[in-house]
Amino acid sequence: MRNLAPATAAFAVTFWAWNLVGPPSGSYSGWLRLSPTQLSLLVAIL
C-alpha cells in the first residue's frame, strides 16, 4: 500500500503531461516543419 499511492500519483502526473503535449502537436509540426518521424520523437521525449 505504501508504494501504491506514489505510483498512482506518478501515473496521474504522466497522463496529465501527455494530455498537455498531445493536442498541440499538430501545431508544433506546422511551426517547426517537422516530419512525422521528428514529431513522434518530439512527443516521445517531452
Buried (B, 14 or more C-beta within 10 A) or exposed (E): EEEEEEEEEEEEEEEEEEEEBEEEBEEBBEEEEBEEEEBEEBBEEE
